[in-house]
Amino acid sequence: MSVRRFSAYTAVAITVLFISPAASAQEYRLKLEADWHAWHAKSGLPAVHPLIKTEQRFRDQGLVLEKVFAGARINTLRWLTVSIYYARLDKFYRAHQGWHLAVMDITPHVRLGPFKVSDKNGNELHYASGGSTAYYRYRNDLKLFWTPPGLKWLKIWAGDEVRFDSDERRMTMNDFTAGLVFRLNPRLTMKVYYDRESKRRGKDYWINTHVWQLMLVVRP
């Protein structure tokens, strides 16, 4: 990657940081994702990508949540991706809470010229450490990506995700997200985005949190 292109990435990221609502964010999240080829579609099988992910969330009091994922992403069809993984979730907002998640994401997607539309359907089983609490969560995350003409290294996107929990039988969360995807080189991608998280799990009213997120995607 040239110095000129790296400077352009940095300038755009800094500009977005200071003009977006996330400049006064209440929470910051750092994410890392790594996946690689185990089997390739040329062998006659769907392309399978083992993956690991990590996520850390920070507020004024420091680290408030840590999450580790392990599983696989499977490109079953040209327009359909399935991800299956386990996640360990630790919350430190007040007292420590540990959770185990079993997840299957089913994501159809389509390209329309410079645009791409994806619609992730997440199915999650949540188990509290000790087995005292368990519930099912459905997530629907609709996103629109745009690649500006002549800028194959950049994508601009916006999306909205809703979540429904079985133990409350209602929508408990809504996330509006918008951001940028920088393809730094064939093996490294950086995502910078804003998230307005609205949550009412366990409450009769919505709590809005402004979140700034940085994600690195590595493909060895």
N, C-alpha and C positions, 0 to 999 in steps of 0.2 A: 504494500500500500504506500502511495507517495505521500510526502509531507504535505503537499497541497490538498490532497483529498482528506487526509487526517485533520488538517486545519478546518476544512469545510464541515466535517462531522462535528468537531468540537464547537464551532461557532453556532451551528444550528441547534445543538443540544443545549448550549448555554442560553441562547435566545428563547427557546421554548421554556426552559426552567424559570426565567424571570417574567415572561408574559403570561404564563398559565396560572390558574388558581392554585396549582400545587406548590407555587413559590412559598405559600404560607401553610404548607401541609402539616397535618397533625400526626402523621405516621409516615415512616419511610420503610420501604421494603427492598431487600437485595435478593436476587434470585440467580441461580446457576443451573443450567441444564446441559447435560452431555449425553449424546447418543452416537451410535456407530452401526455399521452394517454387520449383521450376523449371517443373513441369507439375502440374496439379491433376486429380484424378479426374473433375471435372465435364466436362473436355474429352473424356472417353471413354477416356483413358489412365490407367494406374496413377499414383498420386501419387509424384513423384520429388523427393527432397530432397538436393541436393548438400550435402556436409558436410566439415568439417575438424575434427580433434581434435589436442590436444597433451597430453602427460603428462610430468611430471617426478617423479623419485623421490629422496628425500633420506634419508641416514643421518648418523651422527655425523661422518663425513669430508666431508659435503657432498653435492653432486649425484652420484648413482651411475648414473642412467639417464635418457635423454631419448628421447621417441617422438613422431613427427609422422605423422598420418594424413590422407589426402585421398581422397575417393570419393563415393559416393551411397547413400542409403537409399531403397528402393523399397517402397511399400505395395502389393504385388501383389494381395492379397485382404484382406478385412476381418480375417481371422484369420492372415494370413501377411505377414511382412516379410523382405525380402532386402537385405543390405548388401554392396556391393562396393567395396573400397578398397585402396590401396597404403599401406604404412607404412615409414618409415625409423626404425631403432632403433639408438641408440648407447649402449653400456654403458661405465661408467667405474669399475666395482667395483675392478679392479686396473689392468691395461693396457686401453687403448681397444679396443673391438670394435665393428665396424659390421655391421648386418644389414639386408636388404631383405625385406619381407613382401608377398606377394600374398594377399588375403583375400576369402573369400565366407562371410558369415554367413546362415544360413537359420533364421528364428525363427517358429514357430507360437505363437499366444497365444490365450487365451480369457478372457472375463470371466464371473464367476459372482456376481452381485450386487455386494457391496463388495469382492470378491476378483478378482484377476487372476493367471493362471498363464502364464508364458512359458518356452520351452525352446529356447535358442539353440544351434544346431549350427554351430560354427565350423570352417572349412576353411582352413588356412594353409600356404603354401609359404614356407619360410625359406631365404634365400640369404645366406651370409656375403660381406662385401665382398671382392672378389678372386676369388669363385667357388670357393674351396677346400672349402666345406662347404655341403650342402643337405639339407633333410629336410622331411617333411610332418607337420603337427600337426593332430590332431582335438580339438576342445573341445566339451564339452556342459555348458551352464550352465542349470540349472533354478532358477527363482525364483518365489516366491509373494509377491504384494503385497496389502496390506489397507488400504482407505480407511476410517478410523473414521467412524461416523455423524455427520453435521453438520460434518465437517472435510474439505471437498473439496480444500483446499490442502495436505493432508498425506497421505503414504503411508508405511506401515511395511512393511518387506520383509526376507526372509531367503532365502538360496539356497546352492547348492553347485555347484561347477564341477570337472569332471575333465578331464585333458588326457593324450593319448596321442601319443607321438612315433614316427615310422616307423623312425628309425635305432636306437631302443632296443626297439621292439616291446613296449611295456608302458606302464602309466600312470606318468607322470613327475611329475605335479603334481595337487594337490587344494586347492581354495580354498573355505572356508566364509565366507560374507559375510552381514552383517546391518546394516541402517541405516534412515535416514529420507530421504524426498524432500519438500522444501518447494517448493511452487509460489508463488514470490514475486509474480509477475504473469504475464500471458499470454505474455510474451516471455522470462522468466528463471526457471529452476528450479535449486535447489541440492540436491545429494545429499551426505549425510554418512554414512560407513559404516566398519565394522570388517571387516578381512579377516584370517583366519588361513590363511596360505599354507603348505602342506606341499609340499616339493620334494625330488626325488631324482634329477634328471637328472644323469647322469654319476657317480652314487654308488650304493652298495648300502644306504644308510640314508636316512631322511627327515630333512630340516631344516625346522623350523617357524619361521616369521617372523610376528610380530604387526604388522599394518599399519593405519594410520589414513588414511582417504582423504577428500578434499574435491573435489567435482566441480561445475562450473557449466555449465549447458546454456543456450545463447542461441539464440533463434529470431527473427531479425530480421523 
